[in-house]
Amino acid sequence: MIIENQAMLTDAVIAAVSRVEDARLREILTALVRHLHGLARDTCLTERECQEAVRLIVAMGQKTTPSHNEVVLMAGSLGVSSLVCLLNNGNQGESETQANLLGPFWRDDQPLSASGDTLVRSPTPGPGLLVKVSLQDINGNPIAGAEVDVWHSSPEGLYENQDPGQAEMNLRARFISDEAGRFHFRSVKPAGYPIPVDGPVGEFVRATRRHNYRPAHLHFMICKAGFKTLISQIYSPDDPHLDSDVQFGVTRALIGDYIRHDQPSSELGFAAPWYSLDQHFALERGEARRPEAPIRAKAPEV
């Protein structure tokens, strides 16, 4: 097709996309073209602005490394990750869900640990935390043999892959639920943290005049054949950024009941104060699938 004017251009691209054999991919690409072209028309996008947009996309790729994923971070900062999660869980967005963001910091090689083990693998200051987890299906039956990845940031606000000072796999582990669908572990209470803002995500956040903090949370990913993989975050109710998460991830169903204890526990080896969390997860029937890890390695020392 010879393009005679701007109005013809969208039809020409959609005609090209219509040759894609996979029906779902064809649907997505057609919508993508319509929305991108619509954005350009609605905003009267200038050539300079388009070049700037391309620069930011290129910069996201250049900023992504084996220990940092700028693209995933941007998807969260735009609310896209949370929107896709809410659309695909909780009866297609009609009800509450325990599903939440995977985030940019999960590693697929987290070590298998026994119930009761600690996630702390190098000196990590902070209040002690005991977490007891129970897994059931939607009918209340326990789910045994589920593989559960757990990870979180240090009280200093860094995941181990960001911090060469932390031991490899500090504050990360993988557990298997027992016959009662349970396991427990010890760690330190996570703290809120700033997302990295030395790349395109930082440019975006500063332009919106928002802070760059995420509220304190624990990550869980639960995988068991016959059940839909559940990716979740459980947030601490005492965090000052609970209602202004830079990644738009907090829902009421994900605010955990972190209980403070003001007496030391010799059994757990915790000084006062320390915290406990009893967390229940309900899994729906569906496909068990482990996602591709957004990072693969630890940041090198500088």
Secondary structure as a PSIPRED ss2 file (coil, helix, strand):
# PSIPRED VFORMAT (PSIPRED V4.0)

   1 M C   1.000  0.000  0.000
   2 I C   1.000  0.000  0.000
   3 I C   1.000  0.000  0.000
   4 E C   1.000  0.000  0.000
   5 N C   1.000  0.000  0.000
   6 Q H   0.000  1.000  0.000
   7 A H   0.000  1.000  0.000
   8 M H   0.000  1.000  0.000
   9 L H   0.000  1.000  0.000
  10 T H   0.000  1.000  0.000
  11 D H   0.000  1.000  0.000
  12 A H   0.000  1.000  0.000
  13 V H   0.000  1.000  0.000
  14 I H   0.000  1.000  0.000
  15 A H   0.000  1.000  0.000
  16 A H   0.000  1.000  0.000
  17 V H   0.000  1.000  0.000
  18 S C   1.000  0.000  0.000
  19 R C   1.000  0.000  0.000
  20 V C   1.000  0.000  0.000
  21 E C   1.000  0.000  0.000
  22 D C   1.000  0.000  0.000
  23 A H   0.000  1.000  0.000
  24 R H   0.000  1.000  0.000
  25 L H   0.000  1.000  0.000
  26 R H   0.000  1.000  0.000
  27 E H   0.000  1.000  0.000
  28 I H   0.000  1.000  0.000
  29 L H   0.000  1.000  0.000
  30 T H   0.000  1.000  0.000
  31 A H   0.000  1.000  0.000
  32 L H   0.000  1.000  0.000
  33 V H   0.000  1.000  0.000
  34 R H   0.000  1.000  0.000
  35 H H   0.000  1.000  0.000
  36 L H   0.000  1.000  0.000
  37 H H   0.000  1.000  0.000
  38 G H   0.000  1.000  0.000
  39 L H   0.000  1.000  0.000
  40 A H   0.000  1.000  0.000
  41 R H   0.000  1.000  0.000
  42 D H   0.000  1.000  0.000
  43 T H   0.000  1.000  0.000
  44 C C   1.000  0.000  0.000
  45 L C   1.000  0.000  0.000
  46 T C   1.000  0.000  0.000
  47 E H   0.000  1.000  0.000
  48 R H   0.000  1.000  0.000
  49 E H   0.000  1.000  0.000
  50 C H   0.000  1.000  0.000
  51 Q H   0.000  1.000  0.000
  52 E H   0.000  1.000  0.000
  53 A H   0.000  1.000  0.000
  54 V H   0.000  1.000  0.000
  55 R H   0.000  1.000  0.000
  56 L H   0.000  1.000  0.000
  57 I H   0.000  1.000  0.000
  58 V H   0.000  1.000  0.000
  59 A H   0.000  1.000  0.000
  60 M H   0.000  1.000  0.000
  61 G H   0.000  1.000  0.000
  62 Q H   0.000  1.000  0.000
  63 K H   0.000  1.000  0.000
  64 T C   1.000  0.000  0.000
  65 T E   0.000  0.000  1.000
  66 P C   1.000  0.000  0.000
  67 S C   1.000  0.000  0.000
  68 H E   0.000  0.000  1.000
  69 N C   1.000  0.000  0.000
  70 E H   0.000  1.000  0.000
  71 V H   0.000  1.000  0.000
  72 V H   0.000  1.000  0.000
  73 L H   0.000  1.000  0.000
  74 M H   0.000  1.000  0.000
  75 A H   0.000  1.000  0.000
  76 G H   0.000  1.000  0.000
  77 S H   0.000  1.000  0.000
  78 L C   1.000  0.000  0.000
  79 G C   1.000  0.000  0.000
  80 V H   0.000  1.000  0.000
  81 S H   0.000  1.000  0.000
  82 S H   0.000  1.000  0.000
  83 L H   0.000  1.000  0.000
  84 V H   0.000  1.000  0.000
  85 C H   0.000  1.000  0.000
  86 L H   0.000  1.000  0.000
  87 L H   0.000  1.000  0.000
  88 N H   0.000  1.000  0.000
  89 N C   1.000  0.000  0.000
  90 G H   0.000  1.000  0.000
  91 N H   0.000  1.000  0.000
  92 Q H   0.000  1.000  0.000
  93 G H   0.000  1.000  0.000
  94 E C   1.000  0.000  0.000
  95 S C   1.000  0.000  0.000
  96 E C   1.000  0.000  0.000
  97 T C   1.000  0.000  0.000
  98 Q C   1.000  0.000  0.000
  99 A C   1.000  0.000  0.000
 100 N C   1.000  0.000  0.000
 101 L C   1.000  0.000  0.000
 102 L C   1.000  0.000  0.000
 103 G C   1.000  0.000  0.000
 104 P C   1.000  0.000  0.000
 105 F C   1.000  0.000  0.000
 106 W C   1.000  0.000  0.000
 107 R C   1.000  0.000  0.000
 108 D C   1.000  0.000  0.000
 109 D C   1.000  0.000  0.000
 110 Q C   1.000  0.000  0.000
 111 P C   1.000  0.000  0.000
 112 L E   0.000  0.000  1.000
 113 S C   1.000  0.000  0.000
 114 A C   1.000  0.000  0.000
 115 S C   1.000  0.000  0.000
 116 G C   1.000  0.000  0.000
 117 D C   1.000  0.000  0.000
 118 T E   0.000  0.000  1.000
 119 L C   1.000  0.000  0.000
 120 V C   1.000  0.000  0.000
 121 R C   1.000  0.000  0.000
 122 S C   1.000  0.000  0.000
 123 P C   1.000  0.000  0.000
 124 T C   1.000  0.000  0.000
 125 P C   1.000  0.000  0.000
 126 G C   1.000  0.000  0.000
 127 P C   1.000  0.000  0.000
 128 G E   0.000  0.000  1.000
 129 L E   0.000  0.000  1.000
 130 L E   0.000  0.000  1.000
 131 V E   0.000  0.000  1.000
 132 K E   0.000  0.000  1.000
 133 V E   0.000  0.000  1.000
 134 S E   0.000  0.000  1.000
 135 L E   0.000  0.000  1.000
 136 Q E   0.000  0.000  1.000
 137 D E   0.000  0.000  1.000
 138 I C   1.000  0.000  0.000
 139 N C   1.000  0.000  0.000
 140 G C   1.000  0.000  0.000
 141 N C   1.000  0.000  0.000
 142 P E   0.000  0.000  1.000
 143 I C   1.000  0.000  0.000
 144 A C   1.000  0.000  0.000
 145 G C   1.000  0.000  0.000
 146 A C   1.000  0.000  0.000
 147 E E   0.000  0.000  1.000
 148 V E   0.000  0.000  1.000
 149 D E   0.000  0.000  1.000
 150 V E   0.000  0.000  1.000
 151 W E   0.000  0.000  1.000
 152 H C   1.000  0.000  0.000
 153 S C   1.000  0.000  0.000
 154 S C   1.000  0.000  0.000
 155 P C   1.000  0.000  0.000
 156 E C   1.000  0.000  0.000
 157 G C   1.000  0.000  0.000
 158 L C   1.000  0.000  0.000
 159 Y C   1.000  0.000  0.000
 160 E H   0.000  1.000  0.000
 161 N H   0.000  1.000  0.000
 162 Q H   0.000  1.000  0.000
 163 D C   1.000  0.000  0.000
 164 P C   1.000  0.000  0.000
 165 G C   1.000  0.000  0.000
 166 Q C   1.000  0.000  0.000
 167 A C   1.000  0.000  0.000
 168 E C   1.000  0.000  0.000
 169 M C   1.000  0.000  0.000
 170 N C   1.000  0.000  0.000
 171 L C   1.000  0.000  0.000
 172 R E   0.000  0.000  1.000
 173 A E   0.000  0.000  1.000
 174 R E   0.000  0.000  1.000
 175 F E   0.000  0.000  1.000
 176 I E   0.000  0.000  1.000
 177 S C   1.000  0.000  0.000
 178 D C   1.000  0.000  0.000
 179 E C   1.000  0.000  0.000
 180 A C   1.000  0.000  0.000
 181 G C   1.000  0.000  0.000
 182 R E   0.000  0.000  1.000
 183 F E   0.000  0.000  1.000
 184 H E   0.000  0.000  1.000
 185 F E   0.000  0.000  1.000
 186 R E   0.000  0.000  1.000
 187 S E   0.000  0.000  1.000
 188 V E   0.000  0.000  1.000
 189 K C   1.000  0.000  0.000
 190 P C   1.000  0.000  0.000
 191 A C   1.000  0.000  0.000
 192 G C   1.000  0.000  0.000
 193 Y E   0.000  0.000  1.000
 194 P E   0.000  0.000  1.000
 195 I C   1.000  0.000  0.000
 196 P C   1.000  0.000  0.000
 197 V C   1.000  0.000  0.000
 198 D C   1.000  0.000  0.000
 199 G C   1.000  0.000  0.000
 200 P H   0.000  1.000  0.000
 201 V H   0.000  1.000  0.000
 202 G H   0.000  1.000  0.000
 203 E H   0.000  1.000  0.000
 204 F H   0.000  1.000  0.000
 205 V H   0.000  1.000  0.000
 206 R H   0.000  1.000  0.000
 207 A H   0.000  1.000  0.000
 208 T C   1.000  0.000  0.000
 209 R C   1.000  0.000  0.000
 210 R C   1.000  0.000  0.000
 211 H C   1.000  0.000  0.000
 212 N C   1.000  0.000  0.000
 213 Y E   0.000  0.000  1.000
 214 R E   0.000  0.000  1.000
 215 P C   1.000  0.000  0.000
 216 A C   1.000  0.000  0.000
 217 H E   0.000  0.000  1.000
 218 L E   0.000  0.000  1.000
 219 H E   0.000  0.000  1.000
 220 F E   0.000  0.000  1.000
 221 M E   0.000  0.000  1.000
 222 I E   0.000  0.000  1.000
 223 C E   0.000  0.000  1.000
 224 K C   1.000  0.000  0.000
 225 A C   1.000  0.000  0.000
 226 G C   1.000  0.000  0.000
 227 F E   0.000  0.000  1.000
 228 K C   1.000  0.000  0.000
 229 T C   1.000  0.000  0.000
 230 L E   0.000  0.000  1.000
 231 I E   0.000  0.000  1.000
 232 S E   0.000  0.000  1.000
 233 Q E   0.000  0.000  1.000
 234 I E   0.000  0.000  1.000
 235 Y E   0.000  0.000  1.000
 236 S C   1.000  0.000  0.000
 237 P C   1.000  0.000  0.000
 238 D C   1.000  0.000  0.000
 239 D C   1.000  0.000  0.000
 240 P C   1.000  0.000  0.000
 241 H C   1.000  0.000  0.000
 242 L C   1.000  0.000  0.000
 243 D C   1.000  0.000  0.000
 244 S C   1.000  0.000  0.000
 245 D C   1.000  0.000  0.000
 246 V C   1.000  0.000  0.000
 247 Q C   1.000  0.000  0.000
 248 F C   1.000  0.000  0.000
 249 G C   1.000  0.000  0.000
 250 V C   1.000  0.000  0.000
 251 T C   1.000  0.000  0.000
 252 R H   0.000  1.000  0.000
 253 A H   0.000  1.000  0.000
 254 L H   0.000  1.000  0.000
 255 I E   0.000  0.000  1.000
 256 G C   1.000  0.000  0.000
 257 D C   1.000  0.000  0.000
 258 Y C   1.000  0.000  0.000
 259 I E   0.000  0.000  1.000
 260 R E   0.000  0.000  1.000
 261 H E   0.000  0.000  1.000
 262 D C   1.000  0.000  0.000
 263 Q C   1.000  0.000  0.000
 264 P C   1.000  0.000  0.000
 265 S E   0.000  0.000  1.000
 266 S C   1.000  0.000  0.000
 267 E C   1.000  0.000  0.000
 268 L C   1.000  0.000  0.000
 269 G C   1.000  0.000  0.000
 270 F E   0.000  0.000  1.000
 271 A C   1.000  0.000  0.000
 272 A C   1.000  0.000  0.000
 273 P C   1.000  0.000  0.000
 274 W E   0.000  0.000  1.000
 275 Y E   0.000  0.000  1.000
 276 S E   0.000  0.000  1.000
 277 L E   0.000  0.000  1.000
 278 D E   0.000  0.000  1.000
 279 Q E   0.000  0.000  1.000
 280 H E   0.000  0.000  1.000
 281 F E   0.000  0.000  1.000
 282 A E   0.000  0.000  1.000
 283 L E   0.000  0.000  1.000
 284 E C   1.000  0.000  0.000
 285 R E   0.000  0.000  1.000
 286 G C   1.000  0.000  0.000
 287 E C   1.000  0.000  0.000
 288 A C   1.000  0.000  0.000
 289 R C   1.000  0.000  0.000
 290 R C   1.000  0.000  0.000
 291 P C   1.000  0.000  0.000
 292 E C   1.000  0.000  0.000
 293 A C   1.000  0.000  0.000
 294 P C   1.000  0.000  0.000
 295 I C   1.000  0.000  0.000
 296 R C   1.000  0.000  0.000
 297 A C   1.000  0.000  0.000
 298 K C   1.000  0.000  0.000
 299 A C   1.000  0.000  0.000
 300 P C   1.000  0.000  0.000
 301 E C   1.000  0.000  0.000
 302 V C   1.000  0.000  0.000
